[in-house]
C-alpha cells in the first residue's frame, strides 16, 4: 500500500506542505527588482480526502491514507473520508514563521 495505488501517508502529505512553506521562505529572502514583501504565515488549513485502512505487519495499525489526484477518479465511489488539518507554522525560536528577505526595511522609492 502506498504511492503505487494512489495513496500517500498523511504524514508525508503534511511534510510536503512543510517543505513548500520553507521553499517559499527561502524564495522570499531573494529581493526581486528591489521589491520587498514580508508576511507572517498564519493558520494553514488543508483538507484531505482519504481512506482509513488497517495495515498488517510490523508497523501495522490503522492509518489514514491521503488519496492522490491520480487515484481520485477511480475512488470516487469508494469509502473516502475528509479530514481538515490546521497547522500554525512556527519558527525555530517559537515565534511566527515569516516569509521575507534579509532586508530590515523596504527600499526607498
C-alpha positions as MATLAB code, in Angstrom:
seq = 'XXXXXXXXXXXXXXXXXXXXXXXXXXXXXXXXXXXXXXXXXXXXXXXXXXXXXXXXXXXXXXXXXXXXXXXXXXXXXXXXXXXXXXXXXXXXXXXXXXXXXXXXXXXXX';
ca = [
       0.000    0.000    0.000;
       1.374    3.422   -0.850;
       2.079    5.694   -3.791;
       1.702    2.857   -6.327;
      -2.005    2.579   -5.557;
      -2.603    6.329   -5.374;
      -2.346    6.581   -1.596;
       0.097    8.683    0.419;
       0.502    8.676    4.187;
      -0.934   11.742    5.903;
       2.460   12.481    7.496;
       4.069   12.559    4.032;
       1.369   14.909    2.716;
       1.919   17.289    5.638;
       5.688   17.004    5.037;
       5.177   18.301    1.505;
       3.310   21.324    2.889;
       6.183   21.923    5.340;
       8.768   21.718    2.535;
       6.807   24.131    0.356;
       6.472   26.685    3.181;
      10.247   26.508    3.709;
      10.753   26.890   -0.041;
       8.534   29.992   -0.003;
      10.567   31.374    2.889;
      13.842   30.741    1.035;
      12.496   32.329   -2.145;
      11.271   35.294   -0.094;
      14.827   36.010    1.002;
      15.741   36.962   -2.558;
      14.947   40.544   -3.497;
      13.459   40.684   -6.955;
      13.776   44.010   -8.778;
      14.258   45.854   -5.486;
      10.808   44.970   -4.177;
      10.378   43.575   -0.702;
       7.310   41.846    0.658;
       7.186   40.307    4.102;
       4.325   38.334    5.569;
       3.705   36.107    8.542;
       2.181   32.727    7.819;
      -0.917   32.280    9.947;
      -3.066   29.216   10.290;
      -2.733   26.825    7.350;
      -5.887   24.785    6.756;
      -5.658   21.770    4.492;
      -8.471   19.411    3.580;
      -7.567   15.884    2.558;
      -9.678   13.126    1.060;
      -8.531    9.725    2.104;
      -9.153    6.225    3.277;
      -8.761    4.645    6.673;
      -7.126    1.247    6.322;
      -5.716   -1.350    8.646;
      -2.062   -2.089    7.897;
      -0.702   -5.541    8.622;
       2.897   -6.299    9.560;
       5.480   -4.969   11.994;
       4.482   -1.315   11.671;
       0.791   -2.205   11.497;
      -2.191   -0.437   12.905;
      -4.789    1.840   11.421;
      -3.616    4.651    9.153;
      -5.246    7.482    7.272;
      -4.073    7.447    3.660;
      -4.457   10.575    1.517;
      -5.902    9.862   -1.920;
      -3.738   11.469   -4.617;
      -5.205   13.287   -7.615;
      -4.333   10.346   -9.888;
      -6.429    7.948   -7.841;
      -9.295   10.294   -7.001;
     -11.450    9.427  -10.040;
     -11.255    5.682   -9.519;
     -12.020    6.013   -5.795;
     -14.888    8.477   -6.138;
     -17.459    5.758   -5.471;
     -15.485    4.157   -2.642;
     -15.485    4.932    1.061;
     -13.386    8.068    1.225;
     -13.321   10.387    4.214;
     -12.412   14.042    4.536;
     -10.199   15.403    7.253;
      -9.162   19.005    7.768;
      -5.809   19.676    9.355;
      -4.998   23.097   10.763;
      -1.318   23.914   11.120;
       0.194   27.001   12.729;
       3.765   27.267   11.442;
       6.388   28.431   13.936;
       9.997   29.465   13.559;
      12.731   27.562   15.420;
      12.549   30.082   18.268;
       8.795   29.533   18.649;
       7.925   32.857   17.013;
       5.890   33.463   13.896;
       7.010   31.843   10.659;
       7.971   34.749    8.417;
       8.400   34.646    4.672;
      10.715   37.549    3.981;
      14.107   38.656    2.816;
      17.045   39.740    4.977;
      16.479   43.468    4.451;
      15.456   45.325    7.617;
      13.330   47.889    5.774;
      11.869   48.208    2.294;
      13.967   50.229   -0.140;
      13.036   53.897   -0.616;
      11.221   54.547   -3.888;
];
